[in-house]
Amino acid sequence: MASTGEPPIGESAPSVPLTLTQLAELAGVSTATVSKVINGRSEVGPTTRALVERLIEEHGYRRQRRRIKPASLIEVVFHELAGDYPIEIVKGVQRVAWTHGLSVVVSELGGRHTPEPKWIGDLLTRRPAGVITVFSGPAEDQRVRLATQEIPLVVLDPAGNPGLGVPSVAATNWSGGLEATRHLLELGHRRIAMITGPSFALSSRARLDGYRAALDAAGVPIDPALIRQGNFQIEDGVAHTHQLMKLPEPPTAIFAANDGQAIGVYHAAHELRLRIPDDLSVIGFDDMPVWRWAQPPLTTIHQPLREMGATAATMLISLAEGETLQQKRVELGTELVVRQSTAALRS
């Protein structure tokens, strides 16, 4: 009788970790049930959960190792394909994928941050080596189906909680918000406005918290009238700048939570005949290549999008090859890039 390369279920020594399939056979349940227990899902009965957990404790659990073939794919899923943001991330993913003989497939969710139910069926038909979702993430039941089929998932720049045990890659958004605001404070500005991103986005909330922390540390009162919620769109910068400059005490500086909104501030300043940075200092977040050529060149917080894409791809390939990640939550550092859109407050 030919050997399968795996120990028989009834003869596994306690020191030999079992695969998801072996655990399911030993417990007399489906692989989906074992996957739910492993991923911390709540809809498993206490008796079954206790049985599976006991078997994992006795035997251990190991992911089935799979050799990635040169024709395999990494699927990168964006909520929306617009601007330089997805391009920078894909370049980072491709850099790593190509060194492993992998191709990259890009798809979008039409502005949604959670895929439609049909998405998971189509993806399982393609059976990529792994999936990277960007500023979005599968619903819990979709994550379980991916885990059951042993298709690894990494969430990049998660909009919300990526899910229990799901690896993620992000930037140091809080530190970036803190550094951007400190830069303006050091230039003498005290009426500093912020145009945030959407409230549901973790990155947006972290940047806003960094802004507030910098003002608080400097002893500058936080004025709610100076905080305006945007949606990471250029038009948000235009509309909110017009509103901010109508205040009895308008801001002397604006921190936009992404470069697109910062360019919207430029447009509004032009319409209001304000000079940047003489009349209004502006700082963005992302450091998109195109905005370096704005007039004046934009001061911003560099977010290492290519490195984030490369890191997510490296993590994904490790998971696809059956390895265990040493770190499941990775944050890459941001950096202040000073150009010509910020200046000392004119007395």
RAPE-V575778 format. One line per field, one symbol per residue. phi: phi as a letter, one per 20 degrees, with the letter a starting at -180 (. if undefined). psi: psi as a letter, one per 40 degrees, with the letter a starting at -180 (. if undefined). A space follows every 10 residues. Layout:
phi = ???
psi = ???
//
This chain:
phi = .feencfggf dffgeefdfg ffffffemcf ffffffffem feecgfffff ffffffffdn ccfffcfeeg efcdedddfb dbmegfffff gfffgegffd mdedddccdm nfdcffgfgf fffffflffa cdddlaafff ffffffffel dfccddlgfc ffognefbcb deffffffff fggfffenfc edecdeefff egffffffff gffffffeme feegfedced cmdgffffff fgfffefgcf fdbcdefbfg fffffgffff feldeddgeb eccdbpmfgf ffefdfgefb dfdfffffff ffffffffff enedffbedd cdfebfdecd ecbfffe
psi = hiieeiiide ehidehiiid ddddddefii ddddddddef iefhiddddd dddddddddi hiihhhhhid eiihhhhidh ghaedddddd ddddddddee fiihhhiief eiehiidddd ddddddgidi hhhhfiiiid ddddddddef hihhhhfhda heihehiiha igdddddddd ddddddeehd ghihhiaide hddddddddd dddddddefh ihhdeehhha ffiddddddd ddddeeidgi ieihhheidd dddddddddd defhhheddh ihiahdfhdd eeeihihhhi hhhgdddddd dddddddddd eeihhdhehh hiiihhhhbe eiiihh.
//
